[in-house]
């Protein structure tokens, strides 16, 4: 399909001519003629690029640290010029509020236990 095997050539001391392809082949009068692209090598190279892109995308999807929705949201924010810094501060504010409500609940529970002991 790509490179068909050629019949064996007899051994000689003269340098071998390159196989027909993208190398200009001289004509019998010594003037090189038009360069012919080697479509087998071009097709093989293109198939390699496509396979590499598919494998790279597959590995990226499998090893992604976040879900697709979250990743798209992050990319969208970065494209719009917003950074994750705002999100960090929002998350910190939520965590502090949660900690404050938990500490208030713990303090009320402790007061009730103290009241029951007396």
C-alpha distances in whole Angstrom, upper triangle without the diagonal:
4,6,6,10,13,16,19,21,25,27,29,31,30,27,24,22,20,16,16,15,18,20,23,23,26,27,29,32,31,31,28,26,24,22,18,16,13,11,8,11,13,11,11,14,15,14,16,19,19,18,21,23,23,24,27,28,28,30,32,33,34,36,38,42,43,42,40,43,45,42,42,46,46,43,45,48,47,45,49,50,52,52,52,55,57,56,57,60,60,59,62,64,63,63,67,68,67,69,72,72,71,74,76,76,76,80,81,80,82,85,85,85,88,90,89,90,94
4,6,10,12,16,18,20,24,25,27,29,27,25,21,20,17,14,13,12,14,17,20,20,24,25,28,31,29,29,25,24,22,19,16,14,10,9,5,8,10,9,8,11,13,12,14,17,17,17,19,22,22,23,25,27,27,29,31,32,33,35,37,40,42,41,39,43,44,41,41,45,44,41,44,47,45,44,47,48,50,50,50,53,55,54,55,59,59,58,60,63,62,62,65,67,66,67,71,71,70,73,75,75,75,79,80,79,81,84,84,84,87,89,89,90,93
4,6,9,12,14,16,20,21,23,25,24,21,18,17,14,11,11,11,14,16,18,18,22,23,25,28,27,27,23,22,21,18,15,14,10,10,7,9,12,11,11,14,16,15,16,19,20,20,22,25,25,26,28,30,30,31,34,35,36,37,39,43,45,44,43,46,47,44,44,48,47,44,47,50,48,46,50,51,53,52,53,56,58,57,58,61,62,60,63,66,65,65,68,70,69,70,73,74,73,76,78,78,78,81,83,82,84,87,87,87,89,92,92,92,96
4,6,10,12,15,18,20,22,25,24,22,18,17,15,12,12,13,16,18,20,19,22,23,25,28,27,28,25,24,23,20,17,16,13,13,10,12,15,15,14,17,19,18,19,23,23,23,25,28,28,28,31,33,33,34,37,38,39,40,42,46,48,47,45,49,50,47,47,51,50,48,50,53,51,50,53,55,56,56,56,59,61,60,61,65,65,64,66,69,68,68,71,73,72,73,76,77,76,79,81,81,81,84,86,85,86,89,90,89,92,94,94,95,98
4,7,9,12,15,17,19,22,21,20,16,16,15,12,13,15,18,19,21,20,23,24,25,28,27,28,25,25,24,22,19,19,15,16,13,15,18,18,17,20,22,21,22,25,26,25,27,30,30,31,33,35,35,36,39,40,40,42,44,48,50,49,48,51,53,50,50,53,53,50,53,56,54,52,56,57,59,58,58,62,64,62,63,67,67,66,68,71,70,70,73,75,74,75,78,79,78,80,83,82,83,86,87,87,88,91,92,91,94,96,96,96,100
4,6,8,12,14,17,19,19,17,14,14,13,10,12,14,17,18,19,18,20,21,22,25,24,26,23,23,23,21,19,19,16,17,15,16,20,20,19,22,24,24,25,28,29,28,30,33,34,34,36,38,39,40,42,44,44,45,48,51,53,53,51,54,56,53,53,56,56,53,55,58,56,55,58,60,61,61,61,64,66,65,66,70,70,69,71,74,73,73,76,78,77,78,81,82,81,84,86,86,86,89,91,90,91,95,95,95,97,100,99,100,103
4,6,10,12,15,18,18,17,14,15,15,12,14,17,21,20,22,19,22,22,22,26,25,27,25,25,25,24,22,22,19,21,19,20,24,24,23,26,28,27,28,31,33,32,34,37,37,37,40,42,42,43,45,47,47,49,51,54,56,56,54,58,59,56,56,60,59,57,59,62,60,59,62,63,65,64,65,68,70,69,69,73,73,72,74,77,77,76,80,81,80,81,85,85,84,87,90,89,89,92,94,93,94,98,98,97,100,102,102,103,106
4,7,9,12,15,16,15,12,14,14,13,16,19,22,21,22,20,22,23,23,26,25,27,26,26,27,25,23,24,21,23,21,22,25,26,24,27,30,29,29,33,34,33,35,38,38,38,40,43,43,44,46,48,48,49,52,55,57,57,56,59,60,57,58,61,60,58,60,63,61,60,63,64,66,65,65,68,71,70,70,74,74,73,75,78,78,77,80,82,81,82,85,86,85,87,90,90,90,93,95,94,95,98,99,98,101,103,103,103,107
4,6,9,12,12,12,10,11,13,12,15,18,21,20,21,18,19,20,20,23,22,25,23,24,25,24,23,24,21,24,22,23,26,27,26,28,31,31,31,34,36,35,37,40,40,40,42,45,45,46,48,50,50,51,54,57,59,59,58,61,62,59,59,63,62,59,62,64,62,61,64,65,67,66,67,70,72,71,72,75,76,75,77,80,79,79,82,84,83,84,87,88,87,89,92,92,92,95,97,96,97,100,101,100,103,105,105,105,109
4,6,10,11,12,11,13,15,15,18,21,24,22,23,20,21,22,21,24,23,26,25,26,28,27,26,27,25,27,26,26,30,31,29,31,34,34,34,37,39,39,40,43,44,43,45,48,48,49,51,53,53,54,57,60,62,63,61,65,65,62,63,66,65,62,65,67,65,64,68,68,70,69,70,73,75,74,75,78,79,78,80,83,82,82,85,87,86,87,90,91,90,92,95,95,95,98,100,99,100,103,104,103,105,108,108,108,112
4,7,9,10,10,13,15,16,19,22,25,22,23,21,21,23,22,25,24,26,25,27,29,27,27,28,26,28,27,27,30,31,30,32,35,35,35,37,40,39,40,43,44,44,45,48,49,49,51,53,53,54,57,60,62,63,61,65,65,62,63,66,65,62,65,67,65,64,67,68,70,69,69,72,75,74,74,77,78,77,79,82,82,81,84,86,85,86,89,90,89,91,94,94,94,97,99,98,99,102,103,102,105,107,107,107,111
4,5,8,8,12,15,16,19,22,24,22,22,20,20,21,20,22,21,24,24,26,28,27,27,28,26,29,28,28,31,33,31,33,36,36,36,39,41,41,41,44,46,45,47,50,50,50,53,55,55,56,58,61,64,64,63,66,67,63,64,67,66,63,66,68,65,64,68,68,70,69,70,73,75,75,75,78,79,78,80,83,83,83,85,88,87,87,91,92,91,93,96,96,96,98,101,100,101,104,105,104,106,109,109,109,113
4,6,9,12,15,17,20,23,25,22,22,20,20,21,20,22,21,24,23,26,28,27,27,29,27,30,29,29,32,34,33,33,37,38,37,39,42,42,42,45,47,46,47,50,51,51,53,56,56,56,58,61,64,65,63,67,67,64,64,67,66,63,66,68,65,64,68,68,70,69,70,72,75,74,75,78,79,78,80,83,83,82,85,88,87,87,91,92,91,93,96,96,96,98,101,100,101,104,105,104,106,109,109,109,113
4,6,9,12,15,18,20,22,19,19,16,16,18,17,19,17,20,20,22,24,23,24,26,25,28,27,27,30,32,31,32,35,36,35,38,40,40,41,43,45,45,46,49,50,50,52,55,55,55,57,61,63,64,62,65,66,62,63,66,64,61,64,66,63,62,66,66,68,67,68,71,74,73,73,77,78,77,79,82,82,81,84,87,86,87,90,91,90,92,95,95,95,98,100,99,100,104,104,104,106,109,109,109,112
4,6,9,12,15,18,19,15,16,14,14,17,16,19,16,19,18,20,22,21,22,23,22,25,24,23,26,29,28,28,31,33,32,34,37,37,37,40,42,42,43,46,47,47,48,51,52,52,54,57,59,60,59,62,62,59,59,62,61,58,60,62,60,58,62,62,64,64,65,67,70,69,70,73,74,73,75,78,78,78,81,83,82,83,86,87,87,88,91,92,91,94,96,96,97,100,101,100,103,105,105,106,109
4,6,9,12,15,16,13,14,12,13,15,16,18,16,18,17,19,20,19,19,20,18,22,21,20,23,25,25,25,29,30,29,31,34,34,35,37,39,39,40,43,44,44,46,49,49,50,52,55,57,58,56,59,60,56,57,60,59,56,58,61,58,57,60,61,63,62,63,66,68,68,68,71,72,71,73,76,76,76,79,81,80,81,84,86,85,87,90,90,90,93,95,94,95,98,99,99,101,104,104,104,107
4,6,9,11,13,10,11,8,10,12,13,16,13,15,13,15,16,15,15,17,16,19,19,18,21,23,23,24,27,28,28,30,32,33,34,36,38,38,39,42,43,44,45,48,48,49,51,54,56,57,55,58,59,55,55,58,57,54,56,59,56,55,58,59,61,61,62,64,67,66,67,70,71,70,72,75,75,75,78,80,80,81,84,85,84,86,89,89,89,92,94,94,95,98,99,98,101,103,103,104,107
4,6,8,10,7,9,8,11,13,15,17,15,16,13,14,15,13,13,14,12,16,15,15,17,20,19,20,23,24,24,26,29,29,30,32,34,34,36,38,39,40,42,44,45,46,47,51,52,53,51,54,55,51,51,55,53,50,53,55,53,51,55,55,57,57,58,61,63,63,63,67,68,67,69,72,72,72,74,77,76,77,80,81,81,83,85,85,86,88,90,90,91,94,95,95,97,100,100,100,103
4,6,9,8,10,9,12,14,16,19,17,17,14,15,15,12,11,12,10,13,13,13,15,17,17,18,21,22,23,25,27,27,28,31,32,33,34,37,38,39,40,43,43,44,46,50,51,51,50,53,54,50,50,53,53,50,52,54,52,50,54,55,57,57,58,60,63,62,63,66,67,66,68,71,71,71,74,76,75,76,79,80,80,82,85,85,85,88,90,89,90,93,94,94,96,99,99,99,103
4,7,7,8,7,10,12,15,17,16,16,12,12,12,9,8,9,8,11,12,12,14,16,17,18,20,22,23,24,26,27,28,30,32,33,34,36,38,39,40,42,44,45,46,50,51,51,49,52,53,50,49,53,52,49,51,53,51,49,53,54,56,56,57,60,62,62,63,66,66,66,68,71,71,71,74,76,75,76,79,80,80,82,85,85,85,88,90,89,91,94,94,94,97,99,99,100,103
4,5,8,8,12,14,17,19,18,17,13,12,11,8,6,6,5,8,9,9,11,13,14,15,17,19,20,21,23,24,25,27,29,30,31,33,35,36,37,39,41,42,43,47,48,48,46,49,50,46,46,49,48,45,47,50,47,46,49,50,53,52,54,57,59,58,59,62,63,62,65,67,67,67,70,72,72,73,76,77,77,79,81,81,82,85,86,86,88,91,91,91,94,96,96,97,100
4,6,9,12,15,18,20,17,16,12,11,9,6,5,5,5,9,10,9,10,13,14,14,16,19,19,20,22,24,25,26,28,30,30,32,34,35,36,38,40,41,42,45,47,47,45,47,48,45,44,47,47,43,45,48,45,43,47,48,50,50,51,54,56,56,57,60,61,61,63,65,65,66,69,70,70,71,74,75,75,77,80,80,80,83,85,85,86,89,90,90,92,95,95,96,99
4,6,9,13,16,17,14,13,10,10,9,6,7,8,9,12,14,12,14,17,17,17,20,22,22,23,26,27,27,29,32,32,33,35,37,38,39,41,43,43,45,48,50,50,48,50,51,48,47,50,49,46,48,50,48,46,49,50,53,52,54,57,59,59,60,63,64,63,65,68,68,68,71,73,73,74,77,78,78,80,82,83,83,86,88,87,89,92,93,93,95,97,97,98,101
4,6,9,13,14,11,10,6,6,7,5,7,10,11,15,16,16,16,20,21,20,22,25,25,26,29,30,31,32,35,36,36,38,40,41,42,45,46,47,48,51,53,53,51,53,54,50,50,53,52,49,50,53,50,48,52,52,55,55,57,59,61,61,62,65,66,66,68,71,71,71,74,76,76,77,80,81,81,83,85,86,86,89,91,91,92,95,96,96,98,100,101,102,104
4,6,10,11,9,9,6,7,8,8,9,12,13,16,17,17,19,21,22,23,25,27,28,29,31,32,33,35,37,38,39,41,43,44,45,47,48,49,51,54,55,56,53,56,57,53,53,56,55,52,54,56,54,52,55,56,58,58,60,63,65,65,66,69,70,69,71,74,74,74,77,79,79,80,83,84,84,86,88,89,89,92,94,93,95,98,99,99,101,103,103,104,107
4,7,8,5,6,4,6,9,10,12,15,16,20,21,21,22,25,26,26,28,31,31,32,35,36,37,38,41,42,42,45,46,47,48,51,52,53,54,57,59,59,57,60,60,57,56,59,58,55,57,59,57,55,58,59,61,61,63,66,68,68,69,72,73,72,75,77,77,78,80,82,82,83,86,87,87,89,92,92,92,95,97,97,98,101,102,102,104,107,107,108,111
4,5,5,6,6,7,10,12,13,17,18,21,23,23,24,27,28,29,31,33,34,35,37,38,39,41,43,44,45,47,49,50,51,53,55,56,57,60,62,62,59,62,63,59,59,62,61,58,59,62,59,57,60,61,64,64,66,69,71,70,72,75,75,75,77,80,80,80,83,85,85,86,89,90,90,92,95,95,95,98,100,100,101,104,105,105,107,109,110,111,114
4,5,8,9,10,14,16,17,21,21,25,26,26,28,30,31,32,34,36,37,38,40,42,43,44,46,47,48,50,52,53,54,56,58,59,60,63,65,65,63,65,66,63,62,65,65,61,63,65,63,61,64,65,68,68,69,72,74,74,75,78,79,79,81,83,84,84,87,89,88,90,92,93,93,95,98,98,99,101,103,103,104,107,108,108,110,113,113,114,117
4,6,9,10,14,16,18,22,23,27,28,29,30,32,33,34,36,38,39,40,42,44,44,46,48,49,50,52,54,55,56,58,60,61,62,65,66,67,64,67,68,64,63,66,66,62,64,66,64,61,65,65,68,68,70,73,75,75,76,79,80,80,82,84,85,85,88,90,89,91,94,95,95,97,99,99,100,103,104,104,106,109,110,110,112,114,114,115,118
4,6,9,13,15,17,20,22,25,27,26,28,30,31,32,34,36,36,37,40,41,42,44,46,47,47,50,52,52,53,56,57,58,59,62,64,64,62,64,65,62,61,64,63,60,61,64,61,59,62,63,66,66,67,70,72,72,73,76,77,77,79,82,82,82,85,87,87,88,91,92,92,94,96,97,97,100,102,102,103,106,107,107,109,111,112,112,115
4,6,10,12,15,18,20,24,26,25,26,29,30,30,32,34,35,36,38,40,40,42,44,45,46,48,50,51,52,54,56,56,57,61,62,62,60,62,63,59,59,62,61,57,59,61,58,56,59,60,63,63,65,68,70,70,71,74,75,75,77,79,80,80,83,85,85,86,89,90,90,92,94,95,95,98,100,100,101,104,105,105,107,109,110,111,114
4,7,8,11,15,17,20,22,22,22,25,27,26,28,31,31,32,34,36,37,38,40,42,42,44,46,47,48,50,52,53,54,57,58,58,56,58,59,56,55,58,57,54,55,58,55,53,56,57,60,60,62,64,66,66,67,70,71,71,73,76,76,77,79,81,81,82,85,86,86,88,91,91,92,94,96,96,97,100,101,101,103,106,106,107,110
4,7,9,13,15,18,20,20,21,23,25,25,27,29,30,31,33,35,36,37,39,40,41,43,45,46,47,49,51,52,53,56,57,57,54,57,58,54,53,57,56,52,54,56,54,52,55,56,58,59,61,63,65,65,67,70,70,70,72,75,75,76,78,80,80,81,84,85,85,87,90,90,91,93,95,95,97,99,100,101,103,105,105,106,109
4,6,10,13,15,18,18,18,21,23,22,23,26,28,28,30,32,33,34,36,38,38,40,42,43,44,46,48,49,49,53,54,54,51,53,55,51,50,53,52,49,50,53,51,48,51,52,55,56,57,60,62,62,63,66,67,67,69,72,72,72,75,77,77,78,81,82,82,84,87,87,88,90,92,92,94,96,97,97,100,102,102,103,106
4,6,9,12,15,15,14,17,19,19,20,23,24,24,26,28,29,30,32,34,35,36,38,40,40,42,44,45,46,49,51,51,48,50,51,48,47,50,49,46,47,50,48,46,49,50,52,53,54,57,59,59,60,63,64,64,66,69,69,69,72,74,74,75,78,79,79,81,83,84,84,87,89,89,90,93,94,94,96,98,99,100,103
4,6,9,12,12,12,14,16,17,18,20,22,22,24,26,27,28,30,32,33,34,36,38,39,40,42,43,44,48,49,49,46,49,50,46,45,49,48,45,46,49,47,45,48,49,52,52,54,57,58,58,59,62,63,63,65,68,67,68,71,73,72,74,77,77,77,80,82,82,83,86,87,87,89,91,92,93,95,97,97,98,101
4,6,9,9,8,11,13,13,14,17,18,18,20,22,23,24,26,28,29,31,32,34,35,37,38,40,40,44,45,45,42,45,46,43,42,45,45,41,43,46,43,41,45,46,48,49,50,53,55,54,56,59,59,59,61,64,64,64,67,69,68,70,73,74,74,76,78,78,79,82,83,83,85,88,88,89,91,93,93,94,97
4,6,6,6,9,10,11,13,15,16,17,19,20,22,23,25,26,27,29,31,32,33,35,37,38,39,43,44,44,41,44,45,42,41,45,44,41,43,46,44,42,45,46,49,49,50,53,55,54,55,59,59,58,61,63,63,64,67,68,68,69,72,73,73,75,77,77,78,81,82,82,84,87,87,87,90,92,92,93,96
4,5,5,6,8,10,10,12,14,15,16,18,20,21,22,24,25,27,28,30,31,33,34,36,37,41,42,41,39,42,43,40,39,43,42,39,41,44,42,40,43,45,47,47,48,51,53,52,54,57,57,56,59,62,61,62,65,66,66,67,70,71,70,73,75,75,76,79,80,80,82,85,85,85,88,90,90,91,94
4,5,5,6,9,10,11,12,14,15,16,18,20,21,22,24,26,27,29,30,32,33,34,36,40,41,40,38,41,43,39,39,43,42,39,41,44,42,41,44,45,47,47,48,51,53,52,53,57,57,56,59,61,61,61,64,66,65,66,70,70,70,72,75,74,75,78,79,79,81,84,84,84,87,89,89,90,93
4,5,5,6,9,10,10,12,14,15,16,18,20,21,22,24,26,27,28,30,32,33,34,38,39,39,37,40,41,38,38,41,40,37,40,42,40,39,42,43,45,45,46,49,51,50,51,54,55,54,57,59,59,59,62,64,63,64,68,68,68,70,73,73,73,76,78,77,79,82,82,82,85,87,87,88,91
4,5,5,6,9,10,11,12,14,15,17,18,20,21,23,24,26,27,29,30,32,33,36,38,37,35,38,39,36,35,39,38,35,37,40,38,36,39,41,43,43,44,47,49,48,49,52,53,52,55,57,57,57,60,62,61,63,66,66,66,69,71,71,72,74,76,76,77,80,81,81,83,86,86,87,90
4,5,5,6,9,10,11,12,14,15,16,18,20,21,22,24,26,27,29,30,31,35,36,36,33,36,38,34,34,38,37,34,36,39,37,36,39,41,43,42,43,47,48,47,49,52,52,51,54,56,56,56,59,61,60,62,65,65,65,67,70,70,70,73,75,74,76,79,79,80,82,84,84,85,88
4,5,5,6,9,10,10,12,14,15,16,18,20,21,22,24,26,27,28,30,34,35,35,33,36,37,34,34,37,37,34,36,39,37,36,40,41,42,42,43,46,48,47,48,51,51,50,53,56,55,55,58,60,59,60,64,64,64,66,69,68,69,72,73,73,75,77,78,78,80,83,83,84,87
4,5,5,6,9,10,11,12,14,15,16,18,20,21,22,24,26,27,28,32,33,33,31,34,35,32,32,35,34,31,34,37,34,33,37,38,40,39,40,43,45,44,45,48,49,48,50,53,53,53,56,58,57,58,61,62,62,64,67,67,67,70,72,71,73,76,76,76,79,81,81,82,85
4,5,5,6,9,10,11,12,14,15,17,18,20,21,23,25,26,27,30,31,31,29,32,33,30,29,33,32,29,31,34,32,31,34,36,38,37,38,41,43,42,44,47,47,46,49,51,51,51,55,56,55,57,60,61,60,63,65,65,66,69,70,70,71,74,75,75,77,80,80,81,84
4,5,5,6,9,10,11,12,14,15,16,18,20,21,23,24,26,29,30,30,28,31,32,29,29,33,32,30,32,35,33,32,35,37,38,38,38,42,44,42,43,47,47,46,49,51,50,51,54,55,54,56,59,60,59,62,64,64,64,67,69,68,70,73,74,74,76,78,78,79,82
4,5,5,6,9,10,10,12,14,15,16,18,20,21,22,24,27,29,29,27,30,31,28,28,32,31,28,31,34,32,31,35,36,37,36,37,40,42,41,42,45,45,44,47,50,49,49,52,54,53,54,57,58,58,60,63,62,63,66,67,67,68,71,72,72,74,77,77,78,81
4,6,5,6,9,10,10,12,14,15,16,18,20,21,22,26,27,27,25,28,29,25,25,29,28,25,28,31,29,27,31,32,34,33,34,37,39,38,39,42,43,42,44,47,47,47,50,51,51,52,55,56,56,58,60,60,61,64,65,65,67,70,70,70,73,75,75,76,79
4,5,5,6,9,10,11,12,14,15,17,18,20,21,25,26,25,23,26,27,24,24,27,27,24,27,30,28,27,30,32,33,33,33,37,38,37,38,42,42,41,44,46,45,46,49,50,50,51,54,55,54,57,59,59,60,63,64,64,66,68,69,69,72,74,74,75,78
4,5,5,6,8,10,11,12,14,15,17,18,20,24,25,24,23,26,27,24,24,28,28,25,28,31,29,28,32,33,34,34,34,37,39,37,38,42,42,41,43,46,45,45,49,50,49,50,54,54,53,56,58,58,59,62,63,63,64,67,68,68,70,72,72,73,77
4,5,5,6,9,10,11,12,14,15,16,18,21,23,23,22,25,26,22,23,27,26,23,26,29,27,26,30,31,32,31,31,34,36,35,36,39,40,38,41,44,43,43,46,48,47,48,51,52,52,54,57,56,57,60,61,61,62,65,66,66,68,71,71,72,75
4,6,5,6,9,10,10,12,14,15,16,20,21,21,19,22,23,20,20,23,23,20,23,25,24,23,27,28,29,28,29,32,34,32,33,37,37,36,39,41,41,41,44,46,45,46,49,50,50,52,54,54,55,58,59,59,61,64,64,64,67,69,69,70,73
4,5,5,6,9,10,11,12,14,15,19,20,19,17,21,22,19,19,23,23,21,23,26,25,24,28,29,30,30,29,33,34,33,34,37,37,36,39,41,40,40,44,45,44,46,49,49,49,51,54,53,54,57,58,58,60,63,63,63,66,68,68,69,72
4,6,5,6,9,10,11,12,14,18,19,19,18,22,22,19,20,24,23,22,25,27,26,26,29,30,31,30,29,33,34,32,33,37,37,35,38,41,40,40,43,45,43,45,48,48,48,50,53,52,53,56,57,57,58,61,62,62,64,66,66,67,71
4,5,5,6,9,10,11,12,15,17,18,16,20,20,17,18,21,20,19,22,24,22,23,26,27,28,26,26,29,31,29,30,34,34,33,35,38,37,37,40,42,41,42,46,46,46,48,51,50,51,54,55,55,56,59,60,60,62,65,65,66,69
4,6,5,6,9,10,10,14,15,15,13,17,17,14,15,19,18,16,19,22,21,20,24,25,26,25,24,28,29,28,29,32,32,31,34,36,35,35,39,40,39,41,44,44,44,46,49,48,49,52,54,53,55,58,58,58,61,63,63,64,67
4,5,5,6,9,10,14,15,14,13,17,18,15,17,20,20,19,21,24,23,23,27,28,28,27,26,29,31,29,30,33,33,31,34,37,35,35,39,40,39,40,44,44,43,46,48,48,48,51,53,52,54,57,57,57,60,62,62,63,66
4,5,5,6,8,12,14,14,14,18,18,15,17,20,19,19,22,24,23,23,27,28,27,26,25,28,30,28,28,32,32,30,32,35,34,34,37,39,38,39,42,43,42,44,47,46,47,50,51,51,52,55,56,56,58,60,60,61,64
4,6,5,6,9,11,12,11,15,15,12,14,17,16,15,18,20,19,20,23,24,24,22,21,24,26,24,25,29,29,27,29,32,31,31,35,36,35,36,40,40,39,42,44,44,45,48,49,49,50,53,54,54,56,59,59,60,63
4,6,5,9,10,9,9,12,13,11,12,16,15,15,18,20,19,20,23,24,24,23,21,25,26,24,25,28,28,26,29,32,30,30,34,35,34,35,39,39,38,41,43,43,43,46,48,47,49,52,52,52,55,57,57,58,61
4,6,9,10,10,11,15,15,13,15,18,18,18,21,23,22,23,26,27,27,25,23,26,28,25,26,29,29,27,29,32,31,30,34,35,34,35,38,39,38,40,43,42,42,46,47,46,48,51,51,51,54,56,56,57,60
4,6,9,10,12,15,14,12,15,18,17,17,20,21,21,22,25,26,25,23,21,24,26,23,23,27,27,25,27,30,29,28,32,33,32,33,36,37,36,38,41,40,41,44,45,45,46,49,50,50,52,54,54,55,58
4,6,7,8,12,11,9,12,14,13,13,16,18,17,19,22,22,21,19,18,21,22,20,20,24,24,22,24,27,26,26,29,31,29,31,34,34,34,36,39,38,39,42,44,43,45,48,48,48,51,53,53,54,57
4,7,10,12,10,9,12,14,12,13,17,17,17,19,22,22,20,18,15,18,20,17,17,21,21,18,21,24,23,22,26,27,26,27,30,31,30,33,35,35,35,38,40,40,41,44,45,45,47,49,50,51,53
4,7,8,6,6,10,11,10,12,14,15,16,18,20,20,19,17,14,17,18,15,16,20,19,17,20,22,21,21,24,25,24,26,29,29,29,31,34,33,34,37,39,38,40,43,43,44,46,48,48,50,53
4,6,5,6,9,10,11,12,14,16,17,18,20,21,20,18,16,20,20,17,18,22,20,18,22,24,22,22,26,27,25,27,30,30,30,33,35,34,35,38,39,39,41,44,44,45,47,49,49,51,54
4,5,5,6,8,10,10,12,14,15,16,18,20,19,18,17,20,21,18,20,23,22,20,24,26,24,25,28,29,28,30,33,33,33,36,38,37,38,41,42,42,44,47,47,48,50,52,52,54,57
4,5,5,6,9,10,10,12,14,15,17,19,17,17,15,19,19,16,18,21,19,18,22,23,22,23,26,27,26,28,31,31,31,34,35,35,37,39,40,40,43,45,45,46,49,50,51,52,55
4,5,5,6,9,10,11,12,14,15,17,15,14,12,16,15,13,15,18,16,15,19,20,19,20,23,24,23,26,28,28,28,31,33,33,34,37,38,38,40,43,43,44,46,48,49,50,53
4,5,5,6,9,10,11,12,14,15,14,13,12,16,16,14,16,19,18,17,21,23,22,22,26,27,26,28,31,31,31,34,36,36,37,40,41,41,43,46,46,47,49,51,52,53,56
4,5,5,6,9,10,10,12,14,14,14,13,17,17,15,18,20,19,19,22,24,23,24,28,28,28,30,33,33,33,36,38,38,39,42,43,43,46,48,48,49,52,53,54,56,58
4,5,5,6,9,10,11,12,11,11,11,14,14,12,15,17,16,16,19,21,20,22,24,25,25,27,30,30,31,33,35,35,37,39,40,41,43,45,46,47,49,50,51,53,55
4,5,5,6,9,10,11,9,8,8,12,12,10,13,15,15,15,18,20,19,21,24,25,25,27,29,30,31,33,35,35,36,39,40,41,43,45,46,47,49,50,51,53,55
4,5,5,6,9,10,10,10,10,14,15,14,16,19,18,19,21,23,23,25,27,28,29,31,33,34,34,37,38,39,40,43,44,45,46,49,50,51,53,54,55,57,59
4,5,5,6,9,9,10,11,14,14,14,17,19,18,19,22,23,23,25,27,28,29,31,33,33,35,37,38,39,41,43,44,45,47,49,50,51,53,54,55,57,59
4,5,5,6,5,7,8,11,11,11,14,15,15,16,19,20,20,22,25,25,26,28,30,31,32,34,36,37,38,40,42,43,44,46,47,49,51,52,53,55,57
4,5,5,5,6,8,11,12,12,14,17,17,18,20,22,23,24,26,27,28,30,32,33,34,36,38,39,40,42,44,45,46,48,50,51,52,54,55,57,59
4,5,7,9,12,14,15,15,18,20,20,21,24,25,26,27,30,31,32,33,35,36,38,39,41,42,44,45,47,48,50,51,53,54,56,57,59,60,62
4,6,9,12,14,13,14,17,19,18,20,23,24,24,27,28,29,30,33,34,35,36,38,40,41,43,44,45,47,49,50,51,53,55,56,57,59,61
4,6,10,11,12,13,16,17,17,19,21,22,24,26,27,28,30,31,33,34,36,37,39,40,42,43,45,46,48,49,51,52,54,55,57,58,60
4,7,8,8,10,12,13,14,16,18,19,20,22,23,24,26,28,29,30,32,34,35,36,38,39,41,42,44,45,47,48,50,51,53,54,56
4,5,7,8,10,11,12,14,15,17,18,20,21,23,24,26,27,29,30,32,33,35,36,38,39,41,42,44,45,47,48,50,51,53,55
4,5,5,6,9,10,11,12,14,15,16,18,20,21,22,24,26,27,28,30,32,33,34,36,37,39,41,42,43,45,47,48,49,51
4,5,5,6,9,10,11,13,14,15,17,19,20,21,23,25,26,27,29,30,31,33,35,36,37,39,41,42,43,45,47,48,50
4,5,5,6,9,10,11,13,14,15,17,19,20,21,23,24,26,27,29,30,32,33,35,36,38,39,41,42,44,45,47,49
4,5,5,6,8,10,11,12,14,15,16,18,20,21,22,24,26,27,28,30,32,33,34,36,38,39,40,42,44,45,47
4,5,5,6,9,10,10,12,14,15,16,18,20,21,22,24,26,27,28,30,31,32,34,36,37,39,40,42,43,45
4,5,5,6,9,10,10,12,14,15,16,18,20,21,22,24,25,27,29,30,31,33,35,36,37,39,41,42,44
4,5,5,6,9,10,11,12,14,15,17,18,20,21,23,24,26,27,29,30,32,33,35,36,38,39,41,43
4,5,5,6,9,10,11,12,14,15,16,18,20,21,22,24,26,27,28,30,32,33,34,36,38,39,41
4,5,5,6,9,10,10,12,14,15,16,18,20,21,22,24,26,27,28,30,31,33,34,36,37,39
4,5,5,6,9,10,11,12,14,15,17,18,20,21,23,24,26,27,29,30,31,33,35,36,38
4,5,5,6,9,10,11,12,14,15,17,18,20,21,23,24,26,27,29,30,32,33,35,37
4,5,5,6,9,10,10,12,14,15,16,18,20,21,22,24,26,27,28,30,32,33,35
4,5,5,6,9,10,10,12,14,15,16,18,20,21,22,24,26,27,28,30,31,33
4,5,5,6,9,10,11,12,14,15,17,18,20,21,23,24,26,27,29,30,32
4,5,5,6,9,10,11,12,14,15,16,18,20,21,23,24,26,27,29,31
4,6,5,6,9,10,10,12,14,15,16,18,20,21,22,24,26,27,29
4,5,5,6,9,10,10,12,14,15,17,18,20,21,23,24,26,27
4,5,5,6,9,10,11,12,14,15,17,18,20,21,23,25,26
4,5,5,6,9,10,10,12,14,15,16,18,20,21,23,25
4,5,5,6,9,10,10,12,14,15,16,18,20,21,23
4,5,5,6,9,10,11,12,14,15,17,19,20,22
4,5,5,6,9,10,11,12,14,15,17,19,21
4,5,5,6,9,10,11,12,14,15,17,19
4,5,5,6,9,10,11,12,14,15,17
4,5,5,6,9,10,11,12,14,16
4,5,5,6,9,10,11,13,15
4,5,5,6,9,10,11,13
4,5,5,6,9,10,11
4,5,5,6,9,10
4,5,5,6,9
4,5,5,7
4,5,6
4,6
4
